[in-house]
Amino acid sequence: MKRLFALVLACAGMVSAWAQAPQPPEVAAKAYVLLDVTTDQVLAERQADQQADPASLTKLMTAWIVFDALKAKKLTLEQTLPVSVRAWSERKGGGSLMFIDPKMTPTVDQLLQGLVVDSGNDAAVALAEGVGGSVEAFVAMMNRQAQAWGLKNTTFRNVTGAAEPGHRSTARDLAAIAQHVVRDFPEYQHLYAQRTFDFNHVHQESRNLLLGRDPSVDGMETGYSPAAGWCLLASAQREFPNGKRRLLAIVMGADSIQARANEAQKLLNWGFTAFDDIRLVEAGKAVVTVPVWKGASAQVGIGSAEAIYVAVPKGEGNRLKTQVERTDPLVAPLVQGQRVGTLKVTTASGTAIAAIPLTVLEPVTQAGLLGRAWDAVRLWIK
């Protein structure tokens, strides 16, 4: 599915190819990205590949690694973890905390709430030690995952986002990490939507101000350091006639906690109103039915196992043109999921918008000896 979405657009900024592409609003931040998760398109960006201090946005990758460990059953939510002196010592750094100490044995679930809701540096260290055995081993896991995703502008040096030489990322890479969190582990999205967390008689509220302003916002992470400025990566999902749409807005280097919320909200509102998500291919339904040679079946439907959407400027959806390019002749045997064509989508003027892989929806076995021989003759005549 991930590879399929990656092929939907030739480049993340394809929207700019439209003759009258909507112009994004002025955004008071050093860098920003607005990503349509539903279509895997970047709708707007500025300085998206400029390396910078990611501050606590780092914890998006910290959380992904922990979620992956839970999926692999290396630990459970109910499992308790010790609090090391190293984790407890994070309170000396002046950053956000869950306020744990070595006398406590919090559960993984509590530590995740401390990580996500409180943005607790101490929770990050405790989880890293619990999953990786050491913070250093966990950081190595973070960097291997970043490399596996092709995030060439990201290098992690710690699990908290503390300013450190070489600890760098970009708005585009951080948006990609957030997208993986949303897509790979939807069962934990509720943590990012959680507005408060009480632990050991300490009440804390999420620093994501949009959770209290916009009911469609359901996460994700905030960050601040003198070098990074005020950063926010916000996720929002809204209902439309075509279905649900999810956008991610990341702003880096805003001037204040209010400014980062205001600018992220501005991007989200613009993205939802300036673009439509058009469903090009329905999941599991044939885009076209094509003949099969030497097969037990004379024809087969080709399409996509997943629904495919594309974001277009509002009102442009009915002007799209589609063309199917496919393998011909199509000779059995055919395996379900085998790629045999491409659905090319263009604007009315011919500007390329998407190239969607088309695959065989049902397997087709070979015909008997006589059937194969007859089709061989027909192919020779053809």
TORKOL-4160 file (C-alpha; in steps of 0.2 Angstrom, whole numbers, padded with zeros to 4 digits, m for minus):
382
<pt num="1" X="0000" Y="0000" Z="0000"/>
<pt num="2" X="0014" Y="0012" Z="0005"/>
<pt num="3" X="0023" Y="0009" Z="m0012"/>
<pt num="4" X="0006" Y="0011" Z="m0021"/>
<pt num="5" X="0003" Y="0028" Z="m0013"/>
<pt num="6" X="0021" Y="0033" Z="m0017"/>
<pt num="7" X="0018" Y="0030" Z="m0036"/>
<pt num="8" X="0002" Y="0041" Z="m0036"/>
<pt num="9" X="0012" Y="0057" Z="m0040"/>
<pt num="10" X="0028" Y="0059" Z="m0049"/>
<pt num="11" X="0033" Y="0072" Z="m0036"/>
<pt num="12" X="0027" Y="0078" Z="m0020"/>
<pt num="13" X="0024" Y="0096" Z="m0027"/>
<pt num="14" X="0014" Y="0090" Z="m0042"/>
<pt num="15" X="0000" Y="0102" Z="m0037"/>
<pt num="16" X="0010" Y="0116" Z="m0043"/>
<pt num="17" X="0008" Y="0110" Z="m0061"/>
<pt num="18" X="m0010" Y="0116" Z="m0062"/>
<pt num="19" X="m0012" Y="0132" Z="m0072"/>
<pt num="20" X="m0022" Y="0140" Z="m0058"/>
<pt num="21" X="m0016" Y="0131" Z="m0042"/>
<pt num="22" X="m0023" Y="0139" Z="m0026"/>
<pt num="23" X="m0010" Y="0150" Z="m0018"/>
<pt num="24" X="m0006" Y="0146" Z="0000"/>
<pt num="25" X="m0009" Y="0159" Z="0014"/>
<pt num="26" X="0005" Y="0168" Z="0021"/>
<pt num="27" X="0013" Y="0158" Z="0035"/>
<pt num="28" X="0023" Y="0166" Z="0049"/>
<pt num="29" X="0036" Y="0152" Z="0051"/>
<pt num="30" X="0053" Y="0148" Z="0045"/>
<pt num="31" X="0047" Y="0132" Z="0037"/>
<pt num="32" X="0031" Y="0123" Z="0034"/>
<pt num="33" X="0023" Y="0108" Z="0025"/>
<pt num="34" X="0005" Y="0104" Z="0022"/>
<pt num="35" X="0003" Y="0086" Z="0018"/>
<pt num="36" X="m0013" Y="0077" Z="0012"/>
<pt num="37" X="m0012" Y="0060" Z="0020"/>
<pt num="38" X="m0027" Y="0053" Z="0010"/>
<pt num="39" X="m0018" Y="0056" Z="m0007"/>
<pt num="40" X="0000" Y="0057" Z="m0001"/>
<pt num="41" X="0002" Y="0074" Z="m0009"/>
<pt num="42" X="0011" Y="0090" Z="m0002"/>
<pt num="43" X="m0002" Y="0104" Z="m0005"/>
<pt num="44" X="0010" Y="0118" Z="0001"/>
<pt num="45" X="0028" Y="0120" Z="0007"/>
<pt num="46" X="0042" Y="0132" Z="0011"/>
<pt num="47" X="0060" Y="0127" Z="0016"/>
<pt num="48" X="0053" Y="0110" Z="0017"/>
<pt num="49" X="0070" Y="0102" Z="0015"/>
<pt num="50" X="0080" Y="0114" Z="0026"/>
<pt num="51" X="0089" Y="0105" Z="0040"/>
<pt num="52" X="0085" Y="0112" Z="0057"/>
<pt num="53" X="0083" Y="0107" Z="0076"/>
<pt num="54" X="0068" Y="0097" Z="0077"/>
<pt num="55" X="0066" Y="0099" Z="0096"/>
<pt num="56" X="0052" Y="0088" Z="0103"/>
<pt num="57" X="0045" Y="0084" Z="0086"/>
<pt num="58" X="0059" Y="0070" Z="0088"/>
<pt num="59" X="0047" Y="0061" Z="0099"/>
<pt num="60" X="0036" Y="0056" Z="0084"/>
<pt num="61" X="0050" Y="0044" Z="0079"/>
<pt num="62" X="0052" Y="0039" Z="0098"/>
<pt num="63" X="0034" Y="0034" Z="0099"/>
<pt num="64" X="0034" Y="0025" Z="0082"/>
<pt num="65" X="0048" Y="0014" Z="0088"/>
<pt num="66" X="0039" Y="0010" Z="0104"/>
<pt num="67" X="0023" Y="0007" Z="0094"/>
<pt num="68" X="0032" Y="m0005" Z="0083"/>
<pt num="69" X="0039" Y="m0014" Z="0098"/>
<pt num="70" X="0022" Y="m0016" Z="0105"/>
<pt num="71" X="0016" Y="m0023" Z="0088"/>
<pt num="72" X="0030" Y="m0036" Z="0088"/>
<pt num="73" X="0025" Y="m0041" Z="0106"/>
<pt num="74" X="0042" Y="m0036" Z="0113"/>
<pt num="75" X="0032" Y="m0028" Z="0127"/>
<pt num="76" X="0014" Y="m0024" Z="0132"/>
<pt num="77" X="0005" Y="m0009" Z="0138"/>
<pt num="78" X="0002" Y="m0017" Z="0155"/>
<pt num="79" X="0020" Y="m0021" Z="0158"/>
<pt num="80" X="0029" Y="m0010" Z="0170"/>
<pt num="81" X="0046" Y="m0003" Z="0167"/>
<pt num="82" X="0060" Y="0003" Z="0179"/>
<pt num="83" X="0064" Y="0022" Z="0180"/>
<pt num="84" X="0083" Y="0024" Z="0179"/>
<pt num="85" X="0093" Y="0038" Z="0186"/>
<pt num="86" X="0097" Y="0043" Z="0168"/>
<pt num="87" X="0078" Y="0045" Z="0165"/>
<pt num="88" X="0075" Y="0054" Z="0182"/>
<pt num="89" X="0090" Y="0066" Z="0178"/>
<pt num="90" X="0081" Y="0073" Z="0163"/>
<pt num="91" X="0072" Y="0085" Z="0176"/>
<pt num="92" X="0089" Y="0094" Z="0177"/>
<pt num="93" X="0088" Y="0099" Z="0159"/>
<pt num="94" X="0073" Y="0110" Z="0160"/>
<pt num="95" X="0063" Y="0102" Z="0147"/>
<pt num="96" X="0045" Y="0094" Z="0148"/>
<pt num="97" X="0043" Y="0080" Z="0160"/>
<pt num="98" X="0031" Y="0067" Z="0166"/>
<pt num="99" X="0039" Y="0068" Z="0183"/>
<pt num="100" X="0044" Y="0050" Z="0186"/>
<pt num="101" X="0058" Y="0045" Z="0198"/>
<pt num="102" X="0068" Y="0028" Z="0202"/>
<pt num="103" X="0056" Y="0023" Z="0216"/>
<pt num="104" X="0042" Y="0021" Z="0203"/>
<pt num="105" X="0037" Y="0007" Z="0191"/>
<pt num="106" X="0025" Y="0015" Z="0178"/>
<pt num="107" X="0017" Y="0005" Z="0165"/>
<pt num="108" X="0021" Y="0006" Z="0146"/>
<pt num="109" X="0004" Y="0014" Z="0144"/>
<pt num="110" X="0007" Y="0027" Z="0157"/>
<pt num="111" X="0024" Y="0031" Z="0150"/>
<pt num="112" X="0016" Y="0033" Z="0132"/>
<pt num="113" X="0004" Y="0045" Z="0139"/>
<pt num="114" X="0018" Y="0054" Z="0147"/>
<pt num="115" X="0028" Y="0054" Z="0131"/>
<pt num="116" X="0013" Y="0060" Z="0120"/>
<pt num="117" X="0002" Y="0071" Z="0131"/>
<pt num="118" X="0016" Y="0078" Z="0142"/>
<pt num="119" X="0030" Y="0077" Z="0129"/>
<pt num="120" X="0040" Y="0071" Z="0144"/>
<pt num="121" X="0059" Y="0069" Z="0141"/>
<pt num="122" X="0060" Y="0057" Z="0156"/>
<pt num="123" X="0046" Y="0046" Z="0149"/>
<pt num="124" X="0056" Y="0046" Z="0132"/>
<pt num="125" X="0071" Y="0039" Z="0141"/>
<pt num="126" X="0062" Y="0026" Z="0151"/>
<pt num="127" X="0054" Y="0019" Z="0136"/>
<pt num="128" X="0070" Y="0020" Z="0125"/>
<pt num="129" X="0079" Y="0010" Z="0139"/>
<pt num="130" X="0064" Y="m0002" Z="0140"/>
<pt num="131" X="0063" Y="m0006" Z="0121"/>
<pt num="132" X="0082" Y="m0004" Z="0116"/>
<pt num="133" X="0091" Y="m0009" Z="0132"/>
<pt num="134" X="0099" Y="0008" Z="0132"/>
<pt num="135" X="0096" Y="0025" Z="0125"/>
<pt num="136" X="0111" Y="0023" Z="0113"/>
<pt num="137" X="0104" Y="0007" Z="0106"/>
<pt num="138" X="0086" Y="0015" Z="0104"/>
<pt num="139" X="0094" Y="0030" Z="0095"/>
<pt num="140" X="0102" Y="0018" Z="0083"/>
<pt num="141" X="0085" Y="0010" Z="0079"/>
<pt num="142" X="0078" Y="0027" Z="0076"/>
<pt num="143" X="0091" Y="0031" Z="0063"/>
<pt num="144" X="0090" Y="0014" Z="0055"/>
<pt num="145" X="0071" Y="0017" Z="0053"/>
<pt num="146" X="0074" Y="0034" Z="0046"/>
<pt num="147" X="0086" Y="0027" Z="0033"/>
<pt num="148" X="0074" Y="0013" Z="0028"/>
<pt num="149" X="0061" Y="0027" Z="0024"/>
<pt num="150" X="0073" Y="0036" Z="0014"/>
<pt num="151" X="0074" Y="0051" Z="0025"/>
<pt num="152" X="0091" Y="0057" Z="0020"/>
<pt num="153" X="0090" Y="0074" Z="0029"/>
<pt num="154" X="0087" Y="0067" Z="0046"/>
<pt num="155" X="0099" Y="0061" Z="0059"/>
<pt num="156" X="0095" Y="0058" Z="0078"/>
<pt num="157" X="0107" Y="0059" Z="0092"/>
<pt num="158" X="0094" Y="0057" Z="0106"/>
<pt num="159" X="0076" Y="0052" Z="0110"/>
<pt num="160" X="0070" Y="0068" Z="0117"/>
<pt num="161" X="0074" Y="0082" Z="0105"/>
<pt num="162" X="0087" Y="0090" Z="0116"/>
<pt num="163" X="0098" Y="0102" Z="0106"/>
<pt num="164" X="0114" Y="0092" Z="0101"/>
<pt num="165" X="0126" Y="0094" Z="0087"/>
<pt num="166" X="0121" Y="0083" Z="0072"/>
<pt num="167" X="0103" Y="0081" Z="0079"/>
<pt num="168" X="0094" Y="0087" Z="0063"/>
<pt num="169" X="0078" Y="0085" Z="0053"/>
<pt num="170" X="0067" Y="0094" Z="0041"/>
<pt num="171" X="0049" Y="0099" Z="0039"/>
<pt num="172" X="0046" Y="0086" Z="0025"/>
<pt num="173" X="0055" Y="0072" Z="0034"/>
<pt num="174" X="0045" Y="0075" Z="0050"/>
<pt num="175" X="0029" Y="0076" Z="0041"/>
<pt num="176" X="0034" Y="0059" Z="0033"/>
<pt num="177" X="0037" Y="0052" Z="0051"/>
<pt num="178" X="0020" Y="0058" Z="0057"/>
<pt num="179" X="0012" Y="0050" Z="0042"/>
<pt num="180" X="0019" Y="0033" Z="0046"/>
<pt num="181" X="0013" Y="0035" Z="0064"/>
<pt num="182" X="m0005" Y="0039" Z="0058"/>
<pt num="183" X="m0005" Y="0025" Z="0045"/>
<pt num="184" X="0005" Y="0012" Z="0053"/>
<pt num="185" X="m0003" Y="0013" Z="0071"/>
<pt num="186" X="m0020" Y="0021" Z="0070"/>
<pt num="187" X="m0024" Y="0011" Z="0086"/>
<pt num="188" X="m0014" Y="0024" Z="0096"/>
<pt num="189" X="m0021" Y="0040" Z="0088"/>
<pt num="190" X="m0031" Y="0042" Z="0103"/>
<pt num="191" X="m0015" Y="0046" Z="0113"/>
<pt num="192" X="m0012" Y="0061" Z="0102"/>
<pt num="193" X="m0030" Y="0067" Z="0104"/>
<pt num="194" X="m0029" Y="0066" Z="0123"/>
<pt num="195" X="m0030" Y="0083" Z="0130"/>
<pt num="196" X="m0024" Y="0080" Z="0148"/>
<pt num="197" X="m0015" Y="0067" Z="0158"/>
<pt num="198" X="m0014" Y="0065" Z="0177"/>
<pt num="199" X="0000" Y="0055" Z="0185"/>
<pt num="200" X="0007" Y="0054" Z="0203"/>
<pt num="201" X="m0005" Y="0069" Z="0208"/>
<pt num="202" X="0002" Y="0080" Z="0194"/>
<pt num="203" X="m0011" Y="0086" Z="0181"/>
<pt num="204" X="m0004" Y="0092" Z="0164"/>
<pt num="205" X="m0012" Y="0098" Z="0148"/>
<pt num="206" X="m0007" Y="0095" Z="0130"/>
<pt num="207" X="0003" Y="0109" Z="0123"/>
<pt num="208" X="m0006" Y="0107" Z="0106"/>
<pt num="209" X="m0018" Y="0122" Z="0108"/>
<pt num="210" X="m0028" Y="0116" Z="0092"/>
<pt num="211" X="m0035" Y="0101" Z="0102"/>
<pt num="212" X="m0046" Y="0114" Z="0111"/>
<pt num="213" X="m0050" Y="0125" Z="0096"/>
<pt num="214" X="m0054" Y="0113" Z="0082"/>
<pt num="215" X="m0064" Y="0097" Z="0084"/>
<pt num="216" X="m0057" Y="0090" Z="0069"/>
<pt num="217" X="m0039" Y="0091" Z="0076"/>
<pt num="218" X="m0033" Y="0074" Z="0084"/>
<pt num="219" X="m0015" Y="0077" Z="0087"/>
<pt num="220" X="0000" Y="0077" Z="0086"/>
<pt num="221" X="0016" Y="0084" Z="0093"/>
<pt num="222" X="0023" Y="0101" Z="0099"/>
<pt num="223" X="0041" Y="0107" Z="0101"/>
<pt num="224" X="0052" Y="0122" Z="0106"/>
<pt num="225" X="0070" Y="0126" Z="0109"/>
<pt num="226" X="0079" Y="0142" Z="0107"/>
<pt num="227" X="0087" Y="0136" Z="0091"/>
<pt num="228" X="0071" Y="0128" Z="0084"/>
<pt num="229" X="0058" Y="0141" Z="0089"/>
<pt num="230" X="0040" Y="0136" Z="0092"/>
<pt num="231" X="0035" Y="0121" Z="0081"/>
<pt num="232" X="0019" Y="0111" Z="0079"/>
<pt num="233" X="0014" Y="0096" Z="0069"/>
<pt num="234" X="m0005" Y="0095" Z="0069"/>
<pt num="235" X="m0016" Y="0082" Z="0062"/>
<pt num="236" X="m0034" Y="0085" Z="0057"/>
<pt num="237" X="m0048" Y="0074" Z="0049"/>
<pt num="238" X="m0064" Y="0080" Z="0042"/>
<pt num="239" X="m0079" Y="0072" Z="0034"/>
<pt num="240" X="m0083" Y="0076" Z="0016"/>
<pt num="241" X="m0096" Y="0069" Z="0003"/>
<pt num="242" X="m0082" Y="0059" Z="m0004"/>
<pt num="243" X="m0077" Y="0052" Z="0013"/>
<pt num="244" X="m0064" Y="0057" Z="0026"/>
<pt num="245" X="m0049" Y="0068" Z="0022"/>
<pt num="246" X="m0034" Y="0069" Z="0034"/>
<pt num="247" X="m0021" Y="0083" Z="0033"/>
<pt num="248" X="m0005" Y="0086" Z="0042"/>
<pt num="249" X="0002" Y="0103" Z="0045"/>
<pt num="250" X="0019" Y="0106" Z="0051"/>
<pt num="251" X="0026" Y="0123" Z="0056"/>
<pt num="252" X="0044" Y="0126" Z="0062"/>
<pt num="253" X="0052" Y="0141" Z="0069"/>
<pt num="254" X="0036" Y="0151" Z="0073"/>
<pt num="255" X="0038" Y="0166" Z="0086"/>
<pt num="256" X="0027" Y="0159" Z="0100"/>
<pt num="257" X="0015" Y="0145" Z="0106"/>
<pt num="258" X="0000" Y="0155" Z="0100"/>
<pt num="259" X="0008" Y="0159" Z="0083"/>
<pt num="260" X="0012" Y="0140" Z="0079"/>
<pt num="261" X="m0006" Y="0136" Z="0083"/>
<pt num="262" X="m0013" Y="0150" Z="0072"/>
<pt num="263" X="m0001" Y="0146" Z="0057"/>
<pt num="264" X="m0005" Y="0127" Z="0058"/>
<pt num="265" X="m0024" Y="0131" Z="0059"/>
<pt num="266" X="m0022" Y="0143" Z="0044"/>
<pt num="267" X="m0014" Y="0129" Z="0033"/>
<pt num="268" X="m0027" Y="0116" Z="0038"/>
<pt num="269" X="m0042" Y="0127" Z="0034"/>
<pt num="270" X="m0034" Y="0132" Z="0018"/>
<pt num="271" X="m0030" Y="0114" Z="0013"/>
<pt num="272" X="m0048" Y="0108" Z="0017"/>
<pt num="273" X="m0056" Y="0122" Z="0007"/>
<pt num="274" X="m0045" Y="0125" Z="m0008"/>
<pt num="275" X="m0044" Y="0107" Z="m0013"/>
<pt num="276" X="m0055" Y="0092" Z="m0016"/>
<pt num="277" X="m0050" Y="0074" Z="m0014"/>
<pt num="278" X="m0056" Y="0064" Z="m0029"/>
<pt num="279" X="m0058" Y="0045" Z="m0029"/>
<pt num="280" X="m0050" Y="0039" Z="m0045"/>
<pt num="281" X="m0050" Y="0020" Z="m0041"/>
<pt num="282" X="m0062" Y="0011" Z="m0029"/>
<pt num="283" X="m0054" Y="m0003" Z="m0019"/>
<pt num="284" X="m0055" Y="m0020" Z="m0027"/>
<pt num="285" X="m0066" Y="m0014" Z="m0041"/>
<pt num="286" X="m0061" Y="m0016" Z="m0059"/>
<pt num="287" X="m0056" Y="0000" Z="m0068"/>
<pt num="288" X="m0057" Y="m0010" Z="m0084"/>
<pt num="289" X="m0060" Y="m0029" Z="m0089"/>
<pt num="290" X="m0047" Y="m0035" Z="m0102"/>
<pt num="291" X="m0045" Y="m0051" Z="m0112"/>
<pt num="292" X="m0034" Y="m0065" Z="m0106"/>
<pt num="293" X="m0025" Y="m0077" Z="m0118"/>
<pt num="294" X="m0021" Y="m0096" Z="m0114"/>
<pt num="295" X="m0031" Y="m0094" Z="m0097"/>
<pt num="296" X="m0045" Y="m0104" Z="m0089"/>
<pt num="297" X="m0054" Y="m0087" Z="m0089"/>
<pt num="298" X="m0056" Y="m0077" Z="m0105"/>
<pt num="299" X="m0055" Y="m0060" Z="m0096"/>
<pt num="300" X="m0050" Y="m0052" Z="m0080"/>
<pt num="301" X="m0053" Y="m0036" Z="m0071"/>
<pt num="302" X="m0038" Y="m0025" Z="m0067"/>
<pt num="303" X="m0038" Y="m0011" Z="m0054"/>
<pt num="304" X="m0031" Y="m0008" Z="m0036"/>
<pt num="305" X="m0033" Y="m0017" Z="m0020"/>
<pt num="306" X="m0034" Y="0000" Z="m0011"/>
<pt num="307" X="m0044" Y="0015" Z="m0015"/>
<pt num="308" X="m0034" Y="0029" Z="m0023"/>
<pt num="309" X="m0038" Y="0047" Z="m0021"/>
<pt num="310" X="m0030" Y="0063" Z="m0029"/>
<pt num="311" X="m0031" Y="0081" Z="m0022"/>
<pt num="312" X="m0036" Y="0093" Z="m0035"/>
<pt num="313" X="m0040" Y="0112" Z="m0034"/>
<pt num="314" X="m0058" Y="0114" Z="m0029"/>
<pt num="315" X="m0070" Y="0112" Z="m0044"/>
<pt num="316" X="m0057" Y="0104" Z="m0055"/>
<pt num="317" X="m0062" Y="0086" Z="m0052"/>
<pt num="318" X="m0074" Y="0084" Z="m0066"/>
<pt num="319" X="m0061" Y="0090" Z="m0079"/>
<pt num="320" X="m0049" Y="0076" Z="m0076"/>
<pt num="321" X="m0045" Y="0064" Z="m0090"/>
<pt num="322" X="m0040" Y="0046" Z="m0088"/>
<pt num="323" X="m0031" Y="0033" Z="m0100"/>
<pt num="324" X="m0027" Y="0015" Z="m0096"/>
<pt num="325" X="m0010" Y="0008" Z="m0103"/>
<pt num="326" X="m0009" Y="m0010" Z="m0101"/>
<pt num="327" X="0001" Y="m0026" Z="m0105"/>
<pt num="328" X="m0006" Y="m0033" Z="m0122"/>
<pt num="329" X="m0007" Y="m0048" Z="m0125"/>
<pt num="330" X="m0010" Y="m0053" Z="m0107"/>
<pt num="331" X="m0005" Y="m0072" Z="m0106"/>
<pt num="332" X="m0010" Y="m0083" Z="m0091"/>
<pt num="333" X="m0005" Y="m0088" Z="m0078"/>
<pt num="334" X="m0009" Y="m0072" Z="m0069"/>
<pt num="335" X="m0006" Y="m0069" Z="m0050"/>
<pt num="336" X="m0018" Y="m0058" Z="m0040"/>
<pt num="337" X="m0009" Y="m0042" Z="m0037"/>
<pt num="338" X="0002" Y="m0044" Z="m0052"/>
<pt num="339" X="0005" Y="m0027" Z="m0060"/>
<pt num="340" X="m0001" Y="m0026" Z="m0078"/>
<pt num="341" X="m0005" Y="m0008" Z="m0082"/>
<pt num="342" X="m0006" Y="0010" Z="m0077"/>
<pt num="343" X="m0020" Y="0022" Z="m0076"/>
<pt num="344" X="m0013" Y="0039" Z="m0081"/>
<pt num="345" X="m0023" Y="0054" Z="m0075"/>
<pt num="346" X="m0021" Y="0072" Z="m0083"/>
<pt num="347" X="m0029" Y="0089" Z="m0083"/>
<pt num="348" X="m0040" Y="0094" Z="m0097"/>
<pt num="349" X="m0025" Y="0103" Z="m0105"/>
<pt num="350" X="m0014" Y="0087" Z="m0103"/>
<pt num="351" X="m0004" Y="0091" Z="m0087"/>
<pt num="352" X="0001" Y="0074" Z="m0079"/>
<pt num="353" X="m0007" Y="0072" Z="m0062"/>
<pt num="354" X="m0005" Y="0054" Z="m0057"/>
<pt num="355" X="0001" Y="0037" Z="m0064"/>
<pt num="356" X="m0008" Y="0023" Z="m0054"/>
<pt num="357" X="m0002" Y="0005" Z="m0055"/>
<pt num="358" X="m0016" Y="m0007" Z="m0060"/>
<pt num="359" X="m0015" Y="m0025" Z="m0054"/>
<pt num="360" X="m0024" Y="m0041" Z="m0058"/>
<pt num="361" X="m0039" Y="m0042" Z="m0045"/>
<pt num="362" X="m0041" Y="m0061" Z="m0047"/>
<pt num="363" X="m0029" Y="m0075" Z="m0051"/>
<pt num="364" X="m0031" Y="m0083" Z="m0068"/>
<pt num="365" X="m0024" Y="m0101" Z="m0071"/>
<pt num="366" X="m0018" Y="m0108" Z="m0087"/>
<pt num="367" X="m0031" Y="m0116" Z="m0099"/>
<pt num="368" X="m0030" Y="m0134" Z="m0104"/>
<pt num="369" X="m0018" Y="m0140" Z="m0118"/>
<pt num="370" X="m0032" Y="m0138" Z="m0131"/>
<pt num="371" X="m0036" Y="m0121" Z="m0125"/>
<pt num="372" X="m0018" Y="m0115" Z="m0125"/>
<pt num="373" X="m0015" Y="m0122" Z="m0142"/>
<pt num="374" X="m0030" Y="m0113" Z="m0149"/>
<pt num="375" X="m0025" Y="m0096" Z="m0142"/>
<pt num="376" X="m0008" Y="m0099" Z="m0148"/>
<pt num="377" X="m0015" Y="m0100" Z="m0166"/>
<pt num="378" X="m0026" Y="m0085" Z="m0163"/>
<pt num="379" X="m0011" Y="m0075" Z="m0156"/>
<pt num="380" X="0000" Y="m0080" Z="m0171"/>
<pt num="381" X="m0014" Y="m0074" Z="m0183"/>
<pt num="382" X="m0016" Y="m0058" Z="m0173"/>
